[in-house]
Amino acid sequence: MQHARMTGGSSVWERIRRNWGLYLLMVPAIAIFICFTYMPMYGVIIAFKDFRPAQGIWGSRWVGLKYFERYFDSYMFTNTIINTLVISLYTLVVTFPLPILLALMCNQMYAKRFKKVFQVSTYLPHFISTVVMCGMIIMFLSPSSGVIPRILGIAGIKMGDLMGNANAFSSIYVWSEVWQHVGWDSIMYIAALSSVDPQLYEAAEVDGANKWQKILAIDIPMLVPTMVTLFILRCGSLLGVGFEKVYLLQNDLNIAKSEIISTYLYKMGLKSNQYSYSAAIGLFNNVVNFVILILVNQISKSIGDTSLF
């Protein structure tokens, strides 16, 4: 046993010595990851302290769960949780299946030039920055000068001020996400379909299978592992709705439905200088996301063979 351990250890060092150049290339990335991801994690203890910048993290008074209780007792707790879940679940229900459908559709395109043009046109919106995207949404939906209200007005349809309608906020957020990211998200599924053995399709044609039957019997089973993995990852960020887009689209008229955990955390932490309170909210958010990730992963492992760990 000891000899095996020594042999295993020596083989590891032998591989490192033989490929030292490749490991050297990893050093900057590992150093950045440690400095900006792991080292700052000790600062999470300010969620349990009455943090004062002048006293520092260790000099500030310990208050335990005071700020967690304050958040749980606040009326903003229910409001931010509900708004975050509504937007997150709405986004998951809409944007998770659409990339799969788009990938299946692209896989059925046989005109290579048209297929390339179609794929590129669906990928391009992904590269638009969030600031520009939000500016476009506000400009297009403006009731006075927006393109969409004017087009609908020609057809005799009065749209109204959607950006000032709190109930319309989640739909604006989700369907703009669809336009911007669905094409890019389909790349994973297209890559999975590209690895399907062509002989499977030929065998299905010999058996008399049509396109729909080949999709159901070959394509979808091939996508299941990728689908499950991405679904687990999406569930792991269920309360992690993106801050930038929500904050940029937020205004006084729609804030009742657009105030989510991340925007409330930003306002409390950086605008109101309530550092311990915002740290407690952020820690609660991350712990819930982690628990959901573990639960969904365990359910996936118990039902099927696909899981993250």
Beta strands, then each sheet from edge to edge (+ up, - down):
strand 1: 49-50
strand 2: 61-62
sheet 1: 1+ 2-
end
